[in-house]
Amino acid sequence: MPLSHDHIRTTIETYLARHPHEREQLGALLDALDRTGDDIASRSTFTGHVTCGAIVVDQLGRVLHVLHLASGKVLAPGGHAESEDESLAAAALRELHEETGIPPQAVTPWPGYETVPLDIDIHDIAAHPGKGEPGHQHFDLRFLFRLHTANEVPVVLQEEEVCGIEWRPVDRVTSPTLREKLLKLPPAAGQEAANASALIYNDRGEYLLHLRDYVPGQIWEPGMWSLLGGGREPQDATLEHTVRRELAEEAGLDLADLTPFGTEYASTDAGATVPIAIYAGRWNGDPRELHLTEGVMLAWFTPSDLHRLRIADTTSALVRRHAASLPATRSWSQPEEERRTSPHGTVLNVIGVHLYLERPDGTVLLGLRHPDSTFAPSTWHALAGHCEQESAIACLIREAREEAGLHIERQDVELVHVVHHIDRVGDRPRMGLFFRARTWSGEPELREPDKCTQWRFWDPAALPDDLVPYTRVAIEKIQNGELYSETGWPA
């Protein structure tokens, strides 16, 4: 039977008891509840009806998103209530299973949110004449769940409605209100894994290990080789922030890219099991040049070296599993003496991918970076990002969708400029690849307002004064049909 009006009202009133300041902004929902004769749970009630979403957080603190075909947006799984749903939370779980194939038993309600939504959002739905549906509103009740397995869950997409899934860090959740509430969850309740470590490897197939101080009873795993990392602190919004902070504090390391790899389960002296979120990152530096503030030393080791070390079995297994997941390369199969050294003077260059989007009127797209951005705050820049474990064009397509809601096909992309640049003498050199999208779908929208506060098309002849210098050079060169430029290098 349909969800009862009383059940829906009680759920919403309980939510408002926790968030009384939202009563005014949820006025349309409360008005709908007060109307007699309306079935607010029915999708045919076009004065506005309830939908249910499942916010699923995995053991690395990431939030599940799906790419909906109808809207082209990246959102949490969710949809309309059905007559067989016993509760609003059950409707959210059913939608999760239907859209992603993740079984309900793979998740558990977040403590304290078993029957109360974490967030309620009201948004407009455009008319759909083909289905006889006028424009209306969705009252979206978003229920919070945690994925209680460390193993990768099987995914079977509902192909007629969704075309992919993505696990995003909390600070990249698409909904601003939802992101704010997730960031405010207490760390102790927020994640099973409250520790994070970095699995750092180089192009020679070696792994960076940290020799701990031998202080039994005061530090964990004394005198053993381990990964750099530590426990989450209150100021860490996500576990990625935790591992980045620990790398900076322990060794002065700042890696361009860190990718979630898995969860290691370690045992304390008391016999308790501690889950540790593992982030993998590539670095080709010399550990002897780092300023180590904790422990004895840092050193590179190959997986074949591990049997000679005093190292936890779980850490050793983790390194071997990561090594097995990487494609074989020529450098990895070279003799040991050749793998120990790189060609004299070799320096790792960072690769950045940029979107050159030009409308028929000749104007080009730029975004105004957030005032708190580490790079170029409050400055205009092209839509850009760094490659993860992906090709440059795949990175471009992903960044365009994530940052601005633009959909680009691989066959519509062409390389139009390469700029080799450094910010200051001595900095790590960077190679900026600028790709033109000949066609695309969608209009730029603020998908990540914590990174970009405004999108705007500019006349190339009247670019903003506060524009990233190498971006200005690249646009000018593209206008002139020049493929390559250099900036920042000493004359």
C-alpha positions in Angstrom: 0.0 0.0 0.0 1.2 3.6 -0.6 3.2 5.3 2.1 0.9 7.0 4.6 0.6 10.7 4.9 1.2 10.4 8.6 4.5 8.6 8.0 5.7 11.3 5.7 4.7 14.1 7.9 6.3 12.5 11.0 9.5 12.0 9.1 9.6 15.6 7.9 8.7 17.0 11.3 11.4 14.9 13.0 13.9 16.3 10.4 12.8 19.9 11.1 13.2 19.3 14.9 16.9 18.9 14.0 17.0 21.7 11.5 14.5 24.3 12.6 16.2 27.0 10.6 15.1 25.1 7.4 11.4 25.4 8.0 11.0 28.5 5.9 12.9 27.1 2.9 10.9 23.9 3.0 7.6 25.9 2.9 6.5 24.4 -0.4 6.8 20.9 1.1 4.9 21.8 4.2 2.2 23.4 2.1 1.9 20.2 0.1 1.6 18.2 3.3 -1.3 20.5 4.5 -3.3 20.1 1.3 -6.1 17.5 1.7 -6.7 15.0 -1.1 -3.1 15.1 -2.5 -1.1 11.9 -2.4 2.3 13.5 -1.8 4.1 10.2 -2.4 2.6 9.7 -5.9 4.6 10.7 -9.0 1.3 11.8 -10.6 0.8 14.5 -8.0 2.1 17.4 -10.1 1.6 20.0 -7.4 4.8 18.4 -6.0 5.7 15.0 -4.7 8.2 13.2 -2.5 11.3 11.4 -3.9 13.8 9.4 -1.9 17.6 9.3 -2.3 20.3 7.1 -0.8 23.5 8.8 0.3 26.1 6.0 0.6 29.5 6.6 2.2 32.2 3.9 1.7 35.0 3.1 4.2 37.3 5.7 2.6 34.8 8.4 3.3 33.7 8.8 -0.3 30.1 9.3 -1.4 28.4 7.4 -4.2 27.1 9.3 -7.2 25.5 8.1 -10.4 25.3 9.8 -13.8 21.6 10.1 -14.7 20.8 9.9 -18.4 17.6 11.9 -18.3 19.1 15.0 -16.6 22.8 14.4 -17.6 23.7 15.3 -14.0 25.9 13.5 -11.5 23.7 12.8 -8.4 23.1 10.4 -5.6 21.0 7.4 -6.4 17.3 7.9 -5.9 13.8 8.2 -7.3 10.1 7.9 -6.8 8.4 6.0 -4.0 6.4 2.9 -5.0 3.4 1.2 -3.5 5.4 -1.7 -2.2 7.8 0.5 -0.2 7.3 0.1 3.5 9.0 3.3 4.4 10.8 6.3 2.9 14.2 4.9 3.8 13.2 1.6 2.2 12.3 3.5 -1.0 15.8 5.0 -1.0 17.4 1.5 -0.6 15.2 0.1 -3.4 16.3 2.9 -5.7 19.9 2.3 -4.8 19.6 -1.4 -5.7 17.7 -0.7 -8.9 20.1 1.9 -10.2 23.4 0.4 -9.2 22.8 -3.2 -8.4 24.3 -2.7 -4.9 22.2 -5.0 -2.6 20.5 -3.5 0.5 22.4 -5.8 2.8 25.7 -4.2 1.6 24.8 -1.0 3.4 23.5 -0.1 6.9 21.7 3.0 8.1 24.0 5.6 9.6 23.7 5.6 13.4 21.1 8.2 14.3 19.7 8.5 10.8 17.8 5.2 10.6 14.5 6.9 10.0 15.4 10.6 9.6 16.9 12.1 6.4 20.3 13.7 6.5 19.0 16.4 4.0 15.9 17.5 2.3 16.1 19.3 -1.0 13.4 21.0 -3.2 14.1 21.3 -6.9 12.1 22.0 -10.0 11.5 19.4 -12.7 11.0 20.6 -16.2 7.8 19.7 -18.2 7.9 16.5 -20.2 5.2 16.8 -22.9 6.0 13.4 -24.3 4.9 11.8 -21.1 2.1 14.2 -20.4 4.0 15.6 -17.4 3.8 19.4 -16.6 6.6 21.1 -14.7 6.5 20.3 -11.0 8.7 20.0 -7.9 10.5 17.1 -6.3 10.7 17.1 -2.5 13.8 14.9 -2.2 14.4 13.2 1.2 18.0 12.0 1.3 18.8 9.1 3.7 22.3 8.3 4.9 23.9 4.9 4.7 27.4 3.5 5.2 28.9 0.7 3.0 29.9 -1.8 5.6 32.2 -3.9 3.5 35.8 -3.1 2.5 35.5 -5.3 -0.6 34.5 -3.8 -3.9 30.8 -4.2 -4.3 29.4 -5.6 -7.6 27.7 -2.9 -9.7 25.0 -3.6 -12.3 23.7 -0.4 -13.8 20.1 0.3 -14.7 21.1 1.2 -18.2 17.9 2.9 -19.2 18.4 5.5 -16.4 22.1 5.7 -15.4 25.3 5.3 -17.4 28.0 5.2 -14.7 28.9 5.6 -11.0 31.5 7.6 -9.2 32.8 7.6 -5.6 33.5 11.2 -4.7 35.3 12.7 -1.7 32.9 14.6 0.6 34.3 18.0 -0.4 33.3 17.2 -4.0 29.7 16.1 -3.4 27.5 17.9 -6.0 24.8 19.2 -3.7 26.0 22.2 -1.6 23.5 21.5 1.3 24.3 17.9 1.4 28.0 18.6 1.2 27.7 21.0 4.2 25.9 18.4 6.3 28.3 15.6 5.5 31.3 17.8 6.3 29.8 18.6 9.7 29.3 14.9 10.7 31.6 14.1 13.7 34.7 12.2 12.5 34.2 9.4 15.1 30.8 8.7 13.5 31.8 9.7 10.0 33.9 6.8 8.9 35.0 3.4 10.0 38.5 4.2 8.8 39.7 7.1 10.8 43.4 6.6 9.7 44.9 7.2 6.3 48.3 6.2 4.8 50.1 6.9 1.5 51.3 4.1 -0.7 54.0 6.0 -2.6 55.7 4.4 -5.6 58.1 5.5 -8.4 58.7 4.7 -12.1 61.3 2.2 -11.1 58.8 -0.1 -9.4 60.0 0.9 -5.9 57.9 1.8 -2.8 58.7 4.5 -0.2 58.8 3.0 3.3 59.2 4.8 6.7 61.3 3.3 9.5 59.5 4.0 12.8 61.3 4.9 16.0 61.9 2.0 18.3 59.9 3.2 21.3 57.8 0.2 22.5 54.6 1.2 24.3 54.6 4.7 23.0 54.3 4.3 19.2 52.5 1.8 17.1 54.7 -0.8 15.3 58.0 0.4 16.8 61.1 -0.2 14.8 59.1 -1.5 11.8 59.0 -0.3 8.2 55.6 1.2 7.3 53.7 3.7 5.2 53.6 7.4 5.9 50.3 8.5 7.4 48.4 8.9 10.6 45.0 9.5 12.3 42.3 11.8 11.2 42.1 15.1 13.1 39.0 17.4 13.6 40.2 19.9 10.9 40.4 17.2 8.2 37.3 17.3 6.0 38.1 14.0 4.3 40.6 11.2 4.7 42.5 12.5 1.7 43.0 15.7 3.7 44.3 13.6 6.5 46.9 11.8 4.4 48.0 15.0 2.7 48.4 16.7 6.1 50.4 13.8 7.4 52.7 13.8 4.4 53.4 17.5 4.8 53.9 17.2 8.5 56.1 14.1 8.5 58.2 14.6 5.4 57.3 17.9 3.7 55.8 16.0 0.8 53.1 17.4 -1.5 51.9 15.0 -4.2 50.0 16.3 -7.2 47.6 13.3 -7.3 46.5 10.7 -4.7 44.1 8.0 -5.7 42.1 5.8 -3.2 43.5 2.3 -3.4 41.8 0.3 -0.6 41.6 -0.3 3.1 44.3 -2.0 5.2 43.3 -3.7 8.4 45.9 -3.6 11.1 45.9 -4.9 14.7 46.8 -2.9 17.7 48.8 -4.3 20.7 45.4 -4.7 22.5 44.1 -6.9 19.6 41.7 -4.4 18.2 41.3 -4.1 14.4 42.0 -0.7 12.9 41.0 0.1 9.3 43.3 2.4 7.4 42.4 4.2 4.2 45.2 3.8 1.6 45.8 6.4 -1.0 48.3 5.7 -3.8 50.5 8.3 -5.4 53.5 8.5 -7.8 56.7 10.3 -6.8 60.2 10.1 -8.3 62.2 12.1 -5.8 65.1 11.4 -3.5 63.9 10.6 0.1 67.3 11.7 1.4 66.4 15.3 0.5 63.2 15.3 2.5 62.9 16.8 6.0 61.8 13.9 8.1 60.2 15.0 11.4 59.1 11.6 12.7 60.8 8.2 12.6 64.4 7.2 11.6 64.5 7.3 7.8 62.7 6.9 4.5 63.9 4.6 1.7 62.9 3.0 -1.6 62.3 -0.8 -1.7 61.1 -3.1 -4.5 58.4 -5.8 -3.6 61.2 -8.4 -3.8 63.0 -6.6 -1.0 60.2 -6.9 1.5 61.0 -10.3 2.9 64.2 -8.9 4.3 62.5 -6.1 6.3 60.7 -6.0 9.6 57.3 -5.1 8.2 53.7 -6.0 9.0 52.3 -8.8 6.8 49.3 -6.5 5.9 51.6 -3.8 4.7 53.7 -6.2 2.7 50.6 -7.7 1.1 49.3 -4.3 0.3 52.5 -3.3 -1.6 52.5 -6.6 -3.5 48.9 -6.2 -4.5 49.5 -2.7 -5.8 52.5 -3.7 -7.7 50.5 -6.5 -9.4 47.8 -4.0 -10.4 50.2 -1.9 -12.4 50.9 -2.6 -16.1 54.4 -3.9 -16.8 56.8 -1.4 -18.3 60.2 -1.6 -19.8 61.8 0.2 -16.8 60.4 -2.3 -14.4 61.9 -5.2 -16.3 65.4 -3.6 -16.5 68.3 -5.1 -14.5 68.5 -4.0 -10.9 71.5 -1.7 -11.4 69.7 0.1 -14.2 66.5 0.5 -12.1 68.4 2.2 -9.3 69.2 5.4 -11.2 67.4 7.6 -13.7 69.2 9.3 -16.6 71.3 12.2 -15.2 69.2 15.4 -14.9 65.8 13.8 -15.4 63.0 15.8 -13.8 59.4 14.7 -13.4 57.0 17.1 -15.3 53.4 17.6 -14.2 50.8 17.2 -16.9 47.8 19.5 -16.8 44.8 19.1 -19.2 42.8 22.2 -20.2 39.6 22.7 -22.1 39.5 25.4 -24.9 35.8 25.9 -25.4 34.9 28.4 -28.1 31.3 29.4 -29.0 30.3 30.2 -32.6 30.6 33.9 -31.8 34.3 33.4 -31.0 34.1 33.9 -27.2 36.0 31.4 -25.0 35.0 29.9 -21.7 36.9 30.8 -18.5 36.2 30.1 -14.8 36.9 32.4 -11.8 38.8 30.3 -9.3 37.7 30.3 -5.6 39.4 32.8 -3.3 40.7 29.9 -1.2 42.2 28.0 -4.1 45.9 27.0 -3.5 46.7 27.9 -7.1 45.7 31.2 -8.6 43.0 32.3 -6.1 40.4 34.8 -7.4 41.9 34.5 -10.9 40.4 33.5 -14.2 41.6 30.2 -15.8 40.6 27.6 -18.3 38.6 24.6 -17.1 41.5 22.3 -16.2 42.6 19.3 -14.1 45.4 16.7 -13.5 45.2 13.2 -15.0 44.4 10.4 -12.6 44.9 6.8 -13.8 43.5 7.7 -17.2 44.5 9.2 -20.6 44.6 13.0 -21.1 41.4 13.0 -23.2 39.6 10.9 -20.7 40.7 13.3 -18.0 39.4 16.2 -20.1 36.0 14.6 -20.6 35.7 13.8 -16.8 36.8 17.2 -15.7 34.3 19.0 -18.0 31.5 16.9 -16.7 32.5 17.2 -13.0 33.3 20.9 -12.9 30.8 22.4 -15.4 28.2 19.7 -16.3 29.5 19.7 -20.0 29.3 16.5 -22.0 32.0 16.0 -24.6 32.6 13.0 -26.8 36.2 11.7 -27.5 35.8 12.1 -31.3 35.0 15.8 -30.9 38.3 16.6 -29.2 41.5 17.9 -30.8 44.8 19.1 -29.4 45.3 22.8 -30.2 48.2 23.9 -28.0 50.9 22.8 -25.6 52.5 25.2 -23.2 55.7 24.1 -21.3 55.9 26.4 -18.2 57.2 27.0 -14.7 55.9 29.5 -12.2 59.3 30.3 -10.8 62.9 29.2 -11.5 63.5 25.9 -9.6 59.8 24.9 -9.5 58.6 21.6 -11.0 58.0 22.1 -14.7 54.6 21.6 -16.1 53.2 20.7 -19.5 49.8 22.2 -20.2 47.7 20.4 -22.9 44.9 22.5 -24.4 42.2 20.6 -26.1 39.4 22.1 -28.2 35.9 20.6 -28.1 34.4 21.1 -31.5 31.0 20.3 -30.2 29.5 19.6 -26.8 26.2 19.5 -25.0 25.1 21.4 -21.9 25.7 24.9 -20.6 28.4 25.6 -18.0 27.1 25.3 -14.5 28.8 25.5 -11.1 29.3 21.8 -10.1 32.2 22.5 -7.8 31.6 25.9 -6.2 34.4 25.4 -3.7 36.8 25.5 -6.7 35.2 27.8 -9.3 32.7 30.6 -8.4 31.7 31.7 -11.9 31.8 30.6 -15.6 31.8 33.2 -18.3 32.6 33.4 -22.0 35.1 36.1 -22.9 36.1 37.8 -26.1 39.7 36.7 -26.8 40.5 40.3 -27.7 39.3 41.6 -24.3 40.4 38.9 -21.8 40.3 39.7 -18.1 43.3 41.3 -16.5 43.4 38.8 -13.7 44.0 35.8 -16.0 46.5 33.0 -15.3 49.5 34.1 -17.4 50.2 30.9 -19.2 46.4 30.6 -20.0 46.6 34.0 -21.7 49.6 32.9 -23.7 47.9 29.7 -24.8 44.7 31.5 -25.9 46.7 34.0 -27.9 48.7 31.2 -29.6 45.6 29.2 -30.3 44.1 32.3 -32.0 47.2 32.5 -34.1 47.2 28.8 -35.0 50.5 28.2 -33.1 50.8 24.7 -31.5 53.6 25.3 -28.9 54.8 27.9 -26.4 57.0 28.2 -23.3 56.6 30.5 -20.3 58.5 31.1 -17.1 61.8 29.7 -18.3 65.0 31.8 -17.9 66.1 33.4 -21.1 
